Amino acid sequence: MEYTEIRVDPNDNCPMSAQLVYKNLTNPKRVIRVRIYEGEPEGVLYDVTGWSEHGPVNAYAVSVSDSGSGSAFLVYGGDWGLRLRPANSEGDWNLGAADQFGETHLVLADEEDLIEA
């Protein structure tokens, strides 16, 4: 079985760091949107891209082993993590955009919260 390693140092996209390893249960798939439920009963749909020091790269999701629920979906991107913005936003991906934010990675419970490319 393969593993996915998350290694993100603090950077201009994301001030947090992460160094984690997850055991894959499936092969990674490219994703372009995710639904996040923080404080919203219906969830909020976000465009997602991976981020590197050179800008956007692909974002991926993979089913991984999770000690709490048995399995979960890991969403990951480049060496600078992920960049998110409200779904269907106008304009380019940009570190200076007020409606965009960075994360090291995401762990989501349900596959239905992932929209593949």
Secondary structure by P-SEA (a helix, b strand, c coil): cbbbbbbbcccccccbbbbbbbbbcccbbbbcbbbbccccccbbbbbbbbbccccccccbbbbbbbccccbbbbbbbcccccccccccccccccccccccccccbbbbccccccccc
